[in-house]
Amino acid sequence: MSIDTDDRYDTAAARGMVLAHWATVQPDTPAIVSERGARTFAELNADANRLARAWRERGVSPGDAVALMVSNRPEFAEVVAATQRSGLRVTPVNWHLTADEAAYIVRDCQARVLVADARFAEVAAAAAEQAAGVTVRMAVGGDIARFESYDDAIGGRDGSDVADPVLGRSMLYTSGTTGRPKGVHRPDTPPTSGLGRMFRYEPGESLHLCTGPLYHAAPLAFSLSMPLNAGVGVVLMDRWSPEETLHLIAAHRITHSHMVPTMFHRLLALPDEVRAAADVSSLRSVLHGAAPCPVAVKQAMIEWWGPVLLEYYAATEGTGTFVTSADWLARPGTVGKPATPDHIRILGPTSDEPLPPGEVGTVYLRAPEVGRFDYFGDAAKTESSYRGDYYTMGDIGYLDEDGYLFLTDRSADLIISGGVNVYPAEVEAELLRHPAVGDAAVIGVPDPDWGEAVVAIVEVRQGVEASDGLAAELVAHCRAGLAHFKCPRRVDFTDRLPRSDTGKLYKRRLREEYRARLGSDGG
């Protein structure tokens, strides 16, 4: 079956009804598989229609906003589908946030509706109380004080397709790793089948494994919206672990997935006999991004899983590049080549003239003519991100002679030691080559002689003992592979680095902790 069965697909996409298209074409094909329930395409589509009608009865109108604080379960997909055909703006909320943090997003996105998982009842209830604009509250999977039951709200309603669908959109929030989260606001374009072909999706035959939380932009786009729009079912993981990932791939004959480099590193850390016994032969395409992937880690994954890795460079604000395993192996370390030569520019701090190939600067991406993003309610932040028709996510890198992009780090993470730039990602990649290292972060801390000193914070692998001797060994390991000025002046150990569920490292938090420690020590 081709992804575009006929031109009805494009009409359905323009009206937010792609799910309805597949519910007609393959009603009994599994759309969602999870620990908390399953849905066929017909069931998922019917529930989305029931929810859309329930909202209408409660006075929710096109243009209103829906905040969604729900774990990886079928109801998450139902809410997203219902907003897409109701002209609503949906904002998923990170359910790891505190009540105040969640309330900030619920208020800032101007939510009229809050749908929350009973697993997060305390935070959801407090957030709802702090967000005066929320008039409709629905609880999924149990009770939340002053919330109505989601199941009761949609139960017994007409599940046929709504007669007058209005295309909705999403407004996701940045992760907040470099400041307070901001809503990335722009009109969504209707989904197309082109990306489905790019990832070699086959409706009814492919199955996608969602490894990350759906409140994050990448899993939402690449592990829910994209496969469902292509008529492909999704297996939802509730919590990620390397062992469970391999089990689900084999048990469900998974063909597609999206992962982050931290997951690769932890998969590779499994015992040799576990890796050897794993059946990953069904995999066709594994998309990855969200953080730099060390060259050695990616090479090892391709050797194990085959040339199925497809890397992207993108963020909530937009997409930049893709690169296949074959092209990456020809240029190890690249994150890909943009679709058009003018899509990416490398700019210096003062000039709008692109830097020559090989010269490091700030990475700027060309904004689309239609649907450009802005940071919701923050004109100043929006303006500071653009230079003409180009915007930046704060990353540093260079283009080679053939137009392939290589990232070196984020501008916020750059260390200037003795007047020389040190890119932490390069040092972290070297540390991860050492067999004792499970995870690593490199930051700059204030130093009276050097301005900033390079410090490494390391998680050791299971069974390895942290010690002064190991710290010295790791410094020597870095010096064997890198210029000495780049290498850590100190190595500290930690039980767990502060990472999000999507693999992003909260370096700002680490830097603040170290600066506070230096202050308390009189440094």
VODO-978675 format. One record per residue (C-alpha): x, y, z; residue in one letter; residue number from 1. Coordinates in nm, 2 decimals, m for minus. Each point is the difference from the previous one (the first is absolute). Example, Ala and Ser with C-alpha at 12.3 -4.5 7.8 and 13.67 -1.06 7.14 Angstrom:
<<1.23 m0.45 0.78> 'A' 1>
<<0.14 0.34 m0.07> 'S' 2>
end
This chain:
<<0.00 0.00 0.00> 'M' 1>
<<0.14 0.34 m0.09> 'S' 2>
<<m0.01 0.28 0.25> 'I' 3>
<<m0.21 0.22 m0.24> 'D' 4>
<<m0.28 m0.23 m0.08> 'T' 5>
<<m0.18 0.27 m0.19> 'D' 6>
<<m0.04 0.38 0.00> 'D' 7>
<<m0.25 m0.02 0.29> 'R' 8>
<<0.31 m0.01 0.22> 'Y' 9>
<<0.11 0.35 m0.09> 'D' 10>
<<m0.36 0.13 0.06> 'T' 11>
<<m0.01 m0.18 0.33> 'A' 12>
<<0.34 0.15 0.10> 'A' 13>
<<m0.11 0.35 m0.08> 'A' 14>
<<m0.30 m0.04 0.24> 'R' 15>
<<0.18 m0.18 0.28> 'G' 16>
<<m0.17 m0.33 m0.08> 'M' 17>
<<0.29 m0.22 m0.11> 'V' 18>
<<m0.08 m0.25 0.28> 'L' 19>
<<m0.36 m0.02 m0.14> 'A' 20>
<<0.15 m0.08 m0.34> 'H' 21>
<<0.19 m0.30 0.14> 'W' 22>
<<m0.30 m0.10 0.22> 'A' 23>
<<m0.18 m0.05 m0.33> 'T' 24>
<<0.28 m0.17 m0.19> 'V' 25>
<<0.12 m0.24 0.28> 'Q' 26>
<<m0.25 0.02 0.29> 'P' 27>
<<0.12 m0.31 0.19> 'D' 28>
<<0.38 0.07 m0.03> 'T' 29>
<<0.15 0.07 0.35> 'P' 30>
<<0.07 0.38 0.03> 'A' 31>
<<0.12 0.01 0.37> 'I' 32>
<<0.14 m0.29 0.21> 'V' 33>
<<0.09 0.08 0.36> 'S' 34>
<<0.00 m0.13 0.36> 'E' 35>
<<m0.31 0.21 0.06> 'R' 36>
<<m0.21 m0.11 m0.29> 'G' 37>
<<m0.01 m0.03 m0.38> 'A' 38>
<<m0.20 0.15 m0.28> 'R' 39>
<<m0.06 m0.09 m0.36> 'T' 40>
<<0.00 0.28 m0.25> 'F' 41>
<<m0.38 m0.01 0.00> 'A' 42>
<<m0.02 0.01 0.38> 'E' 43>
<<0.25 0.28 0.03> 'L' 44>
<<m0.18 0.21 m0.26> 'N' 45>
<<m0.34 m0.06 0.16> 'A' 46>
<<0.12 0.11 0.34> 'D' 47>
<<0.15 0.31 m0.15> 'A' 48>
<<m0.34 0.09 m0.14> 'N' 49>
<<m0.17 m0.07 0.33> 'R' 50>
<<0.25 0.23 0.18> 'L' 51>
<<m0.04 0.28 m0.26> 'A' 52>
<<m0.38 m0.01 0.06> 'R' 53>
<<0.04 0.00 0.38> 'A' 54>
<<0.22 0.31 m0.02> 'W' 55>
<<m0.25 0.18 m0.23> 'R' 56>
<<m0.28 m0.07 0.25> 'E' 57>
<<0.22 0.16 0.27> 'R' 58>
<<0.04 0.32 m0.20> 'G' 59>
<<0.35 m0.07 m0.14> 'V' 60>
<<0.04 0.17 m0.34> 'S' 61>
<<0.26 0.02 m0.28> 'P' 62>
<<0.29 0.21 0.11> 'G' 63>
<<m0.01 m0.12 0.36> 'D' 64>
<<0.29 m0.18 0.16> 'A' 65>
<<0.03 m0.35 0.16> 'V' 66>
<<0.27 m0.08 0.25> 'A' 67>
<<0.08 m0.38 0.01> 'L' 68>
<<0.17 m0.16 0.30> 'M' 69>
<<m0.03 m0.36 m0.08> 'V' 70>
<<0.25 m0.29 m0.01> 'S' 71>
<<0.06 m0.22 m0.30> 'N' 72>
<<m0.34 m0.16 m0.04> 'R' 73>
<<m0.28 m0.01 m0.26> 'P' 74>
<<m0.18 0.30 0.14> 'E' 75>
<<0.30 0.22 m0.08> 'F' 76>
<<m0.05 m0.09 m0.37> 'A' 77>
<<m0.37 0.06 0.02> 'E' 78>
<<0.04 0.35 0.14> 'V' 79>
<<0.25 0.10 m0.27> 'V' 80>
<<m0.23 m0.14 m0.27> 'A' 81>
<<m0.31 0.18 0.15> 'A' 82>
<<0.18 0.33 0.00> 'T' 83>
<<0.12 m0.05 m0.36> 'Q' 84>
<<m0.36 m0.01 m0.12> 'R' 85>
<<m0.14 0.26 0.24> 'S' 86>
<<0.21 0.30 m0.09> 'G' 87>
<<0.17 m0.01 0.35> 'L' 88>
<<0.35 0.07 0.10> 'R' 89>
<<0.15 m0.29 0.21> 'V' 90>
<<0.29 0.04 0.24> 'T' 91>
<<0.14 m0.32 0.16> 'P' 92>
<<0.14 0.06 0.35> 'V' 93>
<<0.30 m0.17 0.14> 'N' 94>
<<m0.14 m0.20 0.29> 'W' 95>
<<0.34 0.00 0.19> 'H' 96>
<<m0.05 0.37 0.07> 'L' 97>
<<m0.10 0.14 0.34> 'T' 98>
<<m0.35 0.14 0.05> 'A' 99>
<<0.13 0.36 m0.04> 'D' 100>
<<0.20 m0.09 m0.32> 'E' 101>
<<m0.30 m0.18 m0.15> 'A' 102>
<<m0.24 0.28 0.09> 'A' 103>
<<0.23 0.25 m0.17> 'Y' 104>
<<m0.03 m0.19 m0.33> 'I' 105>
<<m0.38 m0.05 0.04> 'V' 106>
<<m0.04 0.37 0.06> 'R' 107>
<<0.25 0.11 m0.26> 'D' 108>
<<m0.16 m0.21 m0.28> 'C' 109>
<<m0.34 0.15 0.10> 'Q' 110>
<<m0.16 m0.34 0.04> 'A' 111>
<<m0.38 m0.03 0.02> 'R' 112>
<<0.02 m0.38 0.04> 'V' 113>
<<0.23 m0.21 0.22> 'L' 114>
<<0.01 m0.37 m0.05> 'V' 115>
<<0.21 m0.17 0.26> 'A' 116>
<<0.11 m0.35 0.10> 'D' 117>
<<m0.11 m0.12 0.35> 'A' 118>
<<0.36 m0.11 0.05> 'R' 119>
<<0.09 0.37 0.03> 'F' 120>
<<m0.31 0.10 0.19> 'A' 121>
<<0.17 0.22 0.26> 'E' 122>
<<0.19 0.21 m0.25> 'V' 123>
<<m0.30 0.02 m0.24> 'A' 124>
<<m0.24 0.11 0.26> 'A' 125>
<<0.23 0.27 0.13> 'A' 126>
<<0.08 0.12 m0.36> 'A' 127>
<<m0.37 0.02 m0.08> 'A' 128>
<<m0.06 0.22 0.31> 'E' 129>
<<0.27 0.24 m0.10> 'Q' 130>
<<m0.12 0.03 m0.36> 'A' 131>
<<m0.32 0.20 0.01> 'A' 132>
<<m0.07 m0.04 m0.37> 'G' 133>
<<m0.06 m0.38 0.03> 'V' 134>
<<m0.37 m0.06 0.00> 'T' 135>
<<0.00 m0.37 m0.12> 'V' 136>
<<0.19 m0.26 0.20> 'R' 137>
<<0.01 m0.37 m0.09> 'M' 138>
<<0.17 m0.28 0.19> 'A' 139>
<<0.14 m0.30 m0.18> 'V' 140>
<<0.06 m0.34 0.17> 'G' 141>
<<m0.15 0.09 0.34> 'G' 142>
<<m0.13 0.29 0.22> 'D' 143>
<<0.14 0.35 0.04> 'I' 144>
<<m0.17 0.24 0.24> 'A' 145>
<<m0.23 0.24 m0.19> 'R' 146>
<<0.06 m0.18 m0.34> 'F' 147>
<<m0.27 m0.19 m0.18> 'E' 148>
<<0.07 m0.35 m0.13> 'S' 149>
<<0.13 m0.01 m0.35> 'Y' 150>
<<m0.17 m0.34 m0.06> 'D' 151>
<<m0.33 0.13 0.12> 'D' 152>
<<0.03 0.31 m0.22> 'A' 153>
<<0.04 m0.19 m0.32> 'I' 154>
<<m0.20 m0.31 0.09> 'G' 155>
<<m0.31 m0.06 m0.20> 'G' 156>
<<0.06 0.28 m0.25> 'R' 157>
<<m0.01 m0.02 m0.38> 'D' 158>
<<0.33 m0.12 m0.13> 'G' 159>
<<m0.07 0.08 m0.37> 'S' 160>
<<0.22 0.26 m0.16> 'D' 161>
<<m0.08 0.36 0.08> 'V' 162>
<<m0.18 0.17 m0.28> 'A' 163>
<<0.19 0.33 0.00> 'D' 164>
<<0.37 m0.07 0.10> 'P' 165>
<<0.23 0.30 0.05> 'V' 166>
<<0.38 m0.06 m0.02> 'L' 167>
<<0.17 0.04 0.34> 'G' 168>
<<0.36 0.05 0.09> 'R' 169>
<<0.25 m0.06 0.28> 'S' 170>
<<0.20 0.24 0.21> 'M' 171>
<<0.29 m0.17 0.17> 'L' 172>
<<0.23 0.15 0.26> 'Y' 173>
<<0.37 0.00 m0.02> 'T' 174>
<<0.17 m0.22 0.26> 'S' 175>
<<0.12 0.29 0.21> 'G' 176>
<<0.37 m0.12 0.01> 'T' 177>
<<0.12 0.35 m0.07> 'T' 178>
<<m0.28 0.20 0.17> 'G' 179>
<<m0.37 m0.01 0.08> 'R' 180>
<<m0.21 m0.20 m0.25> 'P' 181>
<<m0.16 0.19 m0.28> 'K' 182>
<<m0.28 m0.10 m0.23> 'G' 183>
<<0.11 m0.05 m0.36> 'V' 184>
<<m0.30 0.15 m0.18> 'H' 185>
<<m0.08 m0.04 m0.37> 'R' 186>
<<m0.27 m0.13 m0.23> 'P' 187>
<<0.05 m0.37 m0.07> 'D' 188>
<<0.01 m0.12 m0.35> 'T' 189>
<<m0.21 m0.30 m0.09> 'P' 190>
<<0.18 m0.34 0.02> 'P' 191>
<<0.12 m0.14 m0.32> 'T' 192>
<<0.10 m0.35 m0.11> 'S' 193>
<<0.35 0.10 m0.12> 'G' 194>
<<0.16 m0.06 0.34> 'L' 195>
<<m0.17 m0.33 0.02> 'G' 196>
<<0.17 m0.11 m0.32> 'R' 197>
<<0.33 0.14 0.13> 'M' 198>
<<m0.01 m0.23 0.30> 'F' 199>
<<m0.12 m0.29 m0.21> 'R' 200>
<<m0.34 m0.04 0.18> 'Y' 201>
<<m0.23 m0.26 m0.13> 'E' 202>
<<m0.36 0.02 0.14> 'P' 203>
<<m0.11 m0.33 0.15> 'G' 204>
<<0.35 m0.14 0.00> 'E' 205>
<<0.21 0.25 0.19> 'S' 206>
<<m0.01 0.06 0.38> 'L' 207>
<<0.17 0.28 0.18> 'H' 208>
<<0.14 m0.02 0.36> 'L' 209>
<<m0.04 0.33 0.19> 'C' 210>
<<0.29 0.01 0.25> 'T' 211>
<<m0.04 0.35 0.15> 'G' 212>
<<m0.27 0.20 0.17> 'P' 213>
<<m0.26 0.14 m0.24> 'L' 214>
<<0.00 0.35 0.17> 'Y' 215>
<<0.33 0.06 m0.17> 'H' 216>
<<0.01 0.14 m0.36> 'A' 217>
<<0.21 m0.28 m0.16> 'A' 218>
<<m0.20 m0.31 0.13> 'P' 219>
<<m0.33 0.19 m0.07> 'L' 220>
<<0.10 0.07 m0.36> 'A' 221>
<<0.21 m0.30 m0.09> 'F' 222>
<<m0.15 m0.27 0.21> 'S' 223>
<<m0.37 0.09 0.00> 'L' 224>
<<m0.12 0.25 m0.25> 'S' 225>
<<0.22 m0.12 m0.29> 'M' 226>
<<m0.06 m0.37 0.02> 'P' 227>
<<m0.38 0.04 0.07> 'L' 228>
<<m0.02 0.24 m0.30> 'N' 229>
<<0.17 m0.27 m0.21> 'A' 230>
<<m0.25 m0.26 0.12> 'G' 231>
<<0.26 m0.17 0.22> 'V' 232>
<<m0.07 m0.12 0.35> 'G' 233>
<<0.20 0.10 0.31> 'V' 234>
<<0.12 m0.20 0.30> 'V' 235>
<<0.03 0.24 0.29> 'L' 236>
<<0.27 m0.06 0.27> 'M' 237>
<<m0.10 0.13 0.34> 'D' 238>
<<0.35 0.02 0.13> 'R' 239>
<<0.32 m0.06 m0.20> 'W' 240>
<<0.26 m0.27 0.08> 'S' 241>
<<0.25 m0.16 m0.23> 'P' 242>
<<m0.12 m0.35 0.08> 'E' 243>
<<m0.37 0.08 m0.06> 'E' 244>
<<0.08 0.17 m0.32> 'T' 245>
<<0.17 m0.32 m0.14> 'L' 246>
<<m0.29 m0.21 0.13> 'H' 247>
<<m0.27 0.22 m0.17> 'L' 248>
<<0.20 0.01 m0.33> 'I' 249>
<<0.01 m0.38 m0.01> 'A' 250>
<<m0.35 m0.06 0.14> 'A' 251>
<<m0.18 0.24 m0.24> 'H' 252>
<<0.24 m0.03 m0.30> 'R' 253>
<<0.05 0.38 0.03> 'I' 254>
<<0.10 0.16 m0.33> 'T' 255>
<<0.05 0.37 0.10> 'H' 256>
<<0.09 0.20 0.31> 'S' 257>
<<0.13 0.33 0.12> 'H' 258>
<<0.28 0.01 0.26> 'M' 259>
<<0.26 0.23 0.15> 'V' 260>
<<0.37 m0.05 0.04> 'P' 261>
<<m0.01 m0.08 0.37> 'T' 262>
<<m0.22 m0.30 m0.08> 'M' 263>
<<0.26 m0.12 m0.25> 'F' 264>
<<0.27 0.03 0.26> 'H' 265>
<<m0.20 m0.20 0.25> 'R' 266>
<<m0.10 m0.26 m0.25> 'L' 267>
<<0.37 m0.05 m0.08> 'L' 268>
<<0.08 m0.03 0.37> 'A' 269>
<<m0.21 m0.32 0.03> 'L' 270>
<<0.19 m0.32 0.05> 'P' 271>
<<0.14 m0.15 m0.32> 'D' 272>
<<m0.22 m0.31 0.03> 'E' 273>
<<m0.32 0.21 0.03> 'V' 274>
<<0.09 0.19 m0.31> 'R' 275>
<<0.09 m0.31 m0.19> 'A' 276>
<<m0.33 m0.17 0.08> 'A' 277>
<<m0.21 0.31 m0.10> 'A' 278>
<<m0.20 m0.03 m0.32> 'D' 279>
<<m0.01 0.34 m0.17> 'V' 280>
<<m0.03 m0.14 m0.35> 'S' 281>
<<m0.34 0.16 m0.06> 'S' 282>
<<0.13 0.36 0.03> 'L' 283>
<<m0.01 0.21 m0.32> 'R' 284>
<<0.05 0.35 0.13> 'S' 285>
<<0.10 0.14 0.34> 'V' 286>
<<m0.01 0.38 0.01> 'L' 287>
<<0.22 0.18 0.25> 'H' 288>
<<0.08 0.35 0.11> 'G' 289>
<<m0.06 0.25 0.29> 'A' 290>
<<0.36 m0.01 0.11> 'A' 291>
<<0.35 m0.06 m0.15> 'P' 292>
<<0.08 m0.36 m0.06> 'C' 293>
<<0.37 m0.09 0.05> 'P' 294>
<<0.16 m0.15 m0.31> 'V' 295>
<<0.11 m0.32 0.18> 'A' 296>
<<m0.35 m0.06 0.14> 'V' 297>
<<m0.17 0.04 m0.34> 'K' 298>
<<0.26 m0.22 m0.17> 'Q' 299>
<<m0.06 m0.27 0.25> 'A' 300>
<<m0.38 0.02 m0.04> 'M' 301>
<<0.03 m0.03 m0.38> 'I' 302>
<<0.22 m0.30 0.04> 'E' 303>
<<m0.26 m0.16 0.23> 'W' 304>
<<m0.33 0.10 m0.16> 'W' 305>
<<0.12 0.06 m0.36> 'G' 306>
<<m0.04 0.31 m0.21> 'P' 307>
<<m0.35 0.09 0.13> 'V' 308>
<<0.09 0.31 0.19> 'L' 309>
<<m0.13 0.33 m0.14> 'L' 310>
<<0.11 0.31 0.19> 'E' 311>
<<m0.16 0.34 0.00> 'Y' 312>
<<0.09 0.35 0.12> 'Y' 313>
<<m0.31 0.18 0.12> 'A' 314>
<<m0.18 0.15 0.30> 'A' 315>
<<m0.34 0.11 0.10> 'T' 316>
<<0.06 0.31 m0.21> 'E' 317>
<<0.06 m0.19 m0.33> 'G' 318>
<<0.19 m0.26 m0.20> 'T' 319>
<<0.34 0.04 m0.15> 'G' 320>
<<0.16 m0.32 m0.14> 'T' 321>
<<m0.02 m0.37 m0.04> 'F' 322>
<<0.28 m0.26 m0.07> 'V' 323>
<<m0.01 m0.37 m0.08> 'T' 324>
<<0.23 m0.25 0.15> 'S' 325>
<<0.18 m0.03 m0.33> 'A' 326>
<<0.06 0.37 m0.04> 'D' 327>
<<0.11 0.03 0.37> 'W' 328>
<<0.25 m0.29 m0.04> 'L' 329>
<<0.16 0.20 m0.28> 'A' 330>
<<0.01 0.31 0.22> 'R' 331>
<<0.01 m0.12 0.36> 'P' 332>
<<m0.14 0.26 0.24> 'G' 333>
<<m0.22 0.19 m0.25> 'T' 334>
<<m0.37 0.07 0.09> 'V' 335>
<<m0.08 0.02 m0.37> 'G' 336>
<<m0.04 0.23 m0.30> 'K' 337>
<<m0.29 0.24 m0.03> 'P' 338>
<<m0.26 m0.05 m0.27> 'A' 339>
<<0.11 0.33 m0.17> 'T' 340>
<<0.34 0.17 0.01> 'P' 341>
<<m0.14 0.32 0.15> 'D' 342>
<<m0.19 m0.17 0.28> 'H' 343>
<<0.29 0.02 0.25> 'I' 344>
<<0.25 0.28 0.05> 'R' 345>
<<0.29 0.01 0.24> 'I' 346>
<<0.04 0.36 0.13> 'L' 347>
<<0.24 0.19 0.22> 'G' 348>
<<m0.10 0.23 0.28> 'P' 349>
<<m0.02 0.32 m0.20> 'T' 350>
<<m0.03 m0.07 m0.38> 'S' 351>
<<m0.29 m0.14 m0.19> 'D' 352>
<<0.24 m0.14 m0.26> 'E' 353>
<<0.03 m0.38 0.02> 'P' 354>
<<0.33 m0.13 0.13> 'L' 355>
<<0.21 m0.21 m0.24> 'P' 356>
<<m0.01 m0.38 0.01> 'P' 357>
<<0.18 m0.15 0.30> 'G' 358>
<<m0.03 0.32 0.21> 'E' 359>
<<m0.19 m0.04 0.33> 'V' 360>
<<m0.28 0.24 0.08> 'G' 361>
<<m0.37 0.01 0.11> 'T' 362>
<<m0.24 m0.21 m0.21> 'V' 363>
<<m0.29 0.18 m0.15> 'Y' 364>
<<m0.29 m0.17 m0.18> 'L' 365>
<<m0.22 0.16 m0.27> 'R' 366>
<<m0.35 0.07 0.13> 'A' 367>
<<m0.28 m0.12 m0.23> 'P' 368>
<<m0.20 0.26 m0.20> 'E' 369>
<<m0.32 m0.12 0.17> 'V' 370>
<<m0.04 m0.12 0.35> 'G' 371>
<<0.30 0.17 0.16> 'R' 372>
<<0.02 m0.05 0.38> 'F' 373>
<<m0.01 0.25 0.27> 'D' 374>
<<0.05 m0.04 0.37> 'Y' 375>
<<m0.36 0.03 0.14> 'F' 376>
<<m0.03 0.33 0.18> 'G' 377>
<<0.37 0.09 m0.02> 'D' 378>
<<0.08 0.23 m0.29> 'A' 379>
<<0.34 0.08 0.14> 'A' 380>
<<0.11 m0.36 0.01> 'K' 381>
<<m0.14 m0.06 m0.35> 'T' 382>
<<0.18 0.30 m0.14> 'E' 383>
<<0.33 m0.10 0.16> 'S' 384>
<<m0.02 m0.35 m0.17> 'S' 385>
<<m0.03 0.14 m0.36> 'Y' 386>
<<0.25 0.17 m0.22> 'R' 387>
<<m0.19 0.09 m0.31> 'G' 388>
<<m0.17 m0.31 m0.14> 'D' 389>
<<0.21 m0.23 0.22> 'Y' 390>
<<m0.03 m0.11 0.36> 'Y' 391>
<<0.23 m0.19 0.24> 'T' 392>
<<m0.04 m0.25 0.27> 'M' 393>
<<0.33 0.10 0.16> 'G' 394>
<<0.21 m0.28 m0.15> 'D' 395>
<<0.35 0.04 m0.12> 'I' 396>
<<0.15 m0.19 m0.30> 'G' 397>
<<0.13 0.02 m0.36> 'Y' 398>
<<m0.08 m0.11 m0.35> 'L' 399>
<<0.25 m0.20 m0.19> 'D' 400>
<<0.09 0.06 m0.37> 'E' 401>
<<m0.29 m0.22 m0.11> 'D' 402>
<<m0.26 0.17 0.22> 'G' 403>
<<m0.02 m0.26 0.27> 'Y' 404>
<<m0.06 0.14 0.35> 'L' 405>
<<0.22 m0.09 0.30> 'F' 406>
<<m0.11 0.12 0.35> 'L' 407>
<<0.26 0.08 0.26> 'T' 408>
<<m0.22 0.11 0.29> 'D' 409>
<<m0.25 0.25 0.13> 'R' 410>
<<0.10 0.36 0.05> 'S' 411>
<<m0.14 m0.01 0.35> 'A' 412>
<<0.23 m0.30 0.08> 'D' 413>
<<0.32 0.14 m0.16> 'L' 414>
<<0.30 0.02 0.25> 'I' 415>
<<0.25 0.28 m0.05> 'I' 416>
<<0.31 m0.11 0.19> 'S' 417>
<<0.31 0.22 m0.02> 'G' 418>
<<m0.16 0.18 m0.29> 'G' 419>
<<m0.04 m0.32 m0.20> 'V' 420>
<<m0.33 m0.16 m0.10> 'N' 421>
<<m0.06 m0.35 0.14> 'V' 422>
<<m0.30 m0.19 m0.13> 'Y' 423>
<<m0.14 m0.23 0.27> 'P' 424>
<<m0.16 m0.25 m0.24> 'A' 425>
<<0.35 m0.09 m0.14> 'E' 426>
<<0.13 m0.07 0.35> 'V' 427>
<<m0.31 m0.20 0.10> 'E' 428>
<<0.04 m0.21 m0.31> 'A' 429>
<<0.36 m0.08 0.10> 'E' 430>
<<m0.10 m0.09 0.35> 'L' 431>
<<m0.28 m0.24 m0.12> 'L' 432>
<<0.27 m0.20 m0.18> 'R' 433>
<<0.14 m0.11 0.33> 'H' 434>
<<m0.15 m0.33 0.12> 'P' 435>
<<m0.06 0.12 0.35> 'A' 436>
<<m0.22 0.29 m0.10> 'V' 437>
<<m0.38 m0.04 m0.01> 'G' 438>
<<m0.08 0.36 m0.07> 'D' 439>
<<0.19 0.33 0.01> 'A' 440>
<<m0.06 0.38 0.01> 'A' 441>
<<0.27 0.27 m0.05> 'V' 442>
<<m0.06 0.35 0.12> 'I' 443>
<<0.20 0.32 0.06> 'G' 444>
<<0.03 0.13 0.36> 'V' 445>
<<0.15 0.34 0.10> 'P' 446>
<<0.38 0.00 0.05> 'D' 447>
<<0.21 0.29 0.10> 'P' 448>
<<0.29 m0.08 m0.23> 'D' 449>
<<m0.18 m0.14 m0.31> 'W' 450>
<<m0.34 0.17 0.01> 'G' 451>
<<m0.16 m0.34 m0.02> 'E' 452>
<<0.14 m0.34 0.09> 'A' 453>
<<m0.12 m0.32 m0.17> 'V' 454>
<<m0.17 m0.24 0.24> 'V' 455>
<<m0.14 m0.34 m0.08> 'A' 456>
<<m0.28 m0.16 0.19> 'I' 457>
<<m0.01 m0.38 m0.06> 'V' 458>
<<m0.24 m0.28 0.07> 'E' 459>
<<0.19 m0.33 0.02> 'V' 460>
<<m0.13 m0.32 m0.15> 'R' 461>
<<m0.16 m0.26 0.22> 'Q' 462>
<<0.27 m0.19 0.19> 'G' 463>
<<0.26 0.27 m0.03> 'V' 464>
<<0.12 0.18 0.31> 'E' 465>
<<0.05 0.38 m0.01> 'A' 466>
<<0.34 0.10 0.14> 'S' 467>
<<0.28 0.26 m0.02> 'D' 468>
<<0.20 m0.25 m0.20> 'G' 469>
<<m0.28 m0.03 m0.26> 'L' 470>
<<m0.03 0.38 m0.02> 'A' 471>
<<0.36 0.02 m0.08> 'A' 472>
<<m0.03 m0.28 m0.25> 'E' 473>
<<m0.29 0.18 m0.18> 'L' 474>
<<0.20 0.33 m0.02> 'V' 475>
<<0.29 m0.20 m0.15> 'A' 476>
<<m0.24 m0.17 m0.24> 'H' 477>
<<m0.12 0.34 m0.13> 'C' 478>
<<0.35 0.13 m0.03> 'R' 479>
<<0.09 m0.30 m0.22> 'A' 480>
<<m0.27 0.10 m0.25> 'G' 481>
<<m0.05 0.37 0.03> 'L' 482>
<<0.21 0.32 0.03> 'A' 483>
<<0.09 0.05 0.36> 'H' 484>
<<m0.18 0.34 0.03> 'F' 485>
<<m0.33 m0.18 m0.08> 'K' 486>
<<0.04 m0.26 0.27> 'C' 487>
<<m0.16 0.00 0.34> 'P' 488>
<<0.19 0.16 0.28> 'R' 489>
<<m0.21 m0.19 0.25> 'R' 490>
<<m0.23 m0.31 m0.02> 'V' 491>
<<m0.28 m0.04 0.25> 'D' 492>
<<m0.24 m0.29 0.03> 'F' 493>
<<m0.37 m0.02 0.04> 'T' 494>
<<m0.26 m0.27 0.04> 'D' 495>
<<m0.22 0.15 m0.28> 'R' 496>
<<0.03 0.30 m0.23> 'L' 497>
<<m0.30 0.22 m0.03> 'P' 498>
<<m0.16 m0.10 m0.33> 'R' 499>
<<m0.35 0.03 m0.13> 'S' 500>
<<m0.19 m0.30 m0.12> 'D' 501>
<<0.10 0.10 m0.36> 'T' 502>
<<0.37 m0.01 0.08> 'G' 503>
<<0.06 0.37 0.03> 'K' 504>
<<0.26 0.09 0.26> 'L' 505>
<<m0.09 0.28 0.23> 'Y' 506>
<<0.34 0.17 m0.01> 'K' 507>
<<m0.13 0.33 0.13> 'R' 508>
<<m0.10 m0.18 0.32> 'R' 509>
<<0.35 m0.15 0.03> 'L' 510>
<<0.17 0.33 m0.05> 'R' 511>
<<m0.23 0.17 0.26> 'E' 512>
<<0.08 m0.27 0.25> 'E' 513>
<<0.38 0.03 m0.05> 'Y' 514>
<<m0.02 0.38 0.01> 'R' 515>
<<m0.20 m0.02 0.33> 'A' 516>
<<0.26 m0.24 0.14> 'R' 517>
<<0.29 0.22 m0.09> 'L' 518>
<<m0.18 0.30 0.16> 'G' 519>
<<m0.06 m0.19 0.32> 'S' 520>
<<0.36 m0.11 0.00> 'D' 521>
<<0.11 0.36 m0.04> 'G' 522>
<<0.11 m0.05 m0.36> 'G' 523>
end
